[in-house]
Amino acid sequence: MKKVISVFIMAIVLCIFTYNITKNPKKNILALGDGLCLANSIYDVESHSYNHYIKDYYYEKKLLNNFNDEFCKTNLSVRELNALILENKQINNQSIQYLLDNADVLTLAIGFDELKSYAKLTNQIKKDFLNDYAILISNIMDMTNAKILVIGYYPNYFKDALEISKKIQAIVVTRNLDFINIEDVSKNKEFFYDIKQSNLNIKGHKQIFNKIEDYL
């Protein structure tokens, strides 16, 4: 009997060892969000975003399997993204639920365009937005085992950005996810096309990536 147990244990150990050797170490990167995750400029042209720096990071290490940012859309709202997930929207024959299920690293940057569109953020708007955000996070977590990196807001993007950012951070931290605080990015005019505008330039996105790199 002891011999049978020993053989059984050895078989389990061998299976685990074999799996660790043969499993694919390369990463699937999924980016979700609005204009920020596309690095939209003041000229409405997409540039090199922090997501592309993540892609470059894994590519240079020969650890990139797949990169997808097709579910990043300018002016995409939190509710709209949540609807895309629940409806299992497909783009180029790849469904968002499939991408979530296979993602190893997921970045989420949304709410920037949405909240910026309001002339005044009332308490009710903030409450509804945060509730929608919490629902979105929960639905994403239900569909992926990826490392989830949530990008915070910075002061000159929209009124009350820091207040909202801190509340989103609380939602994220409560769920043991990683929150990327980018408040200090807005303090350097070199990171913007125009300091009077909210659009980060390529240097600004590189700065966000520098913060993200610590979590990769």
N, C-alpha and C positions, 0 to 999 in steps of 0.2 A: 504493500500500500504506500509506504514511504517513497519507494522507488517511482511509483506512478506519479505521485505528487511532485517529486523532484523533476521528473521529465516534463510535467505540465508547466511548472514554473519556468523551466529553461526555455520551453517553447514560447511562452509569453514574452520573456526577456528578448529572445531572438527576434520575435515579430516587431517589438518596439524598436530594437536596434536597426532592423532592416528598414522600417518606416522612416526613421530619422535620417537614414543615409539616402534613401531613394526619393523622399518627398521633394517637391519643387521649391527651392529656396527663393525663387524670383517672386516679385511683388506685383500685385494688381492694385493700381492707384485709381481711386474714384473721387472726382471733384463735383460737389453739388453747391449751387448757390446762384447769386445774381451777378450784376456787373463787376463787382470787386473780384470775383474769382476768375473773370476773364481779363482783368487788367484794362478795362475800358479807359481810354484817354478822354481829354476834353474835346477831342475831335471825333468821338464815337468810333475809334479804331481800337481793335483788340491788340494788346501788346504782350510782353513776356510776363506772365503772372507768377505769383509765389507757387502756384500749382505746377507751372512749367519748370521752375527751379527744383521742385520735388522730383519731377520726371527726370530731369537732367542728373540729379543726385543718384538715383537708382540706376540710370543708364550707364553712367560713368563707372559705377561699381559692378556693372554687368549683372545687376539684380532686378532689372525691369522686365516684367512679363507683359503687362498691359497698362495703358493709361487712357482714361476716358473722362472728358470734361463736357460731353455733349448735353448733359443735363444742367449745365450752367447757362442761364439765360438772363440777359439784361431786363430789369424790371420784374423779374420773377418774385412772387410773394411767397411767404411761408405757407399760406393755405394752398396756393397753386402747386408748390413743390410736394406738399403732403398729398394732394389729389393725384399727382403724377405717380407717386409711389403706390397709393392704394389702388389705382386703376391699372397699375403695371404697364405704364406707357413704354412703347418701343421706339427707338431711334436707330436706324440702320440695322434693323433686325436684332437688336440687343435690348432686352427689357431691363427696366431699372431694377426690378426685383432680382433678376439674374446677376446684374452688376453688384448689387448690394451683397448678395449671398457669396460672391466670389472675391469681394474686395479684401485686401489686407490693410490698406491705409485709406482712410476716407477723410476728406476735408469738407467742412461746411461753413460757408460764409453767406448768410442771407439776412435780409431785413434792411440792408443799407438803402437800396433804391426805394423800397416800400415806405419806410419811415421818413425818408427825405421828402417824399411827395406831399406830406401833410403840411399845411400852413401852420397848424398848431396841433401839438400832440396832447390831447386831453387825457385825463386819467383813465377814462373808459377805453380809449384807443390803445393805451399802453397795456391795460389789463387784458384786453382781448388778444393783443399781439403776443404777450408773454404766455398766455394760455395756449395759443396756437403753436408757439415755439416749443413748449413742453410736450405737446401732443406729437409734434414732428420728431423730436428727439426720441420719444418712446417708440414710435413706429419704426424709425431707423434702427434702433437697438434690437427690435424684435426680428429684424431681417438680416442682420449682419453681425459677424464676430470681428470685424475690422477694428483697427486702432482708429478711433474717431477723434479728430482734431477740430475744435470749434473756434472760429476766429471771432474775436471781440470787436467792438466798435471804437472809433477814435473821435475826439471832441469836435473837430471841424467838419464832420460829415453831415450831421443833422443835429438839431436842437435836442437836448436831453440824452445825447448819445452815451455819455458815461453812466448815467443813471440806469439806462436800459442794459448797458453792457454788464454792469455789476449784477443785475438781477438775472441775466442770462448765465453769467458765471456761476451763480448760486444753483441754477437748474442743472448745469453741466457737472459741477463738482459733486453735487448730491448723487449723481448717477455714476460717479467715479470715471468720468471722461476727462480728456485734456482740453483745457481752455487756453487759448493763445491771446495774451493781453498785448494789444498793439497801441495802447494809449500814447506811449512816448514817440511813436512814429510821426505823429502830427506836429511834434515840437521842432522838427527840422525841415526848413523850407526846401532843402535840397531834394527831398523825397516827393516833391510835387511838381507838376507841369506849371502850375500857377498857384502860389500860396493862398490866393483868394478863392481857389477852387478846391474841391474835395478829392479830385482824382489823383491817385498816387502814380508816380512814374516808375520806370524800371528799377531805379535805386530803392524806391519805397517798397516795392514787392520783394526785392532781394533782402531787405531788412526784415520783412515778415518771414521769409524763408529761414533766415538766420535764427529766428526764434523757434520756428517749427523744427529745425534740424535737431535740436536737443531732444525731441520726442520720437525721432525716427529710429 
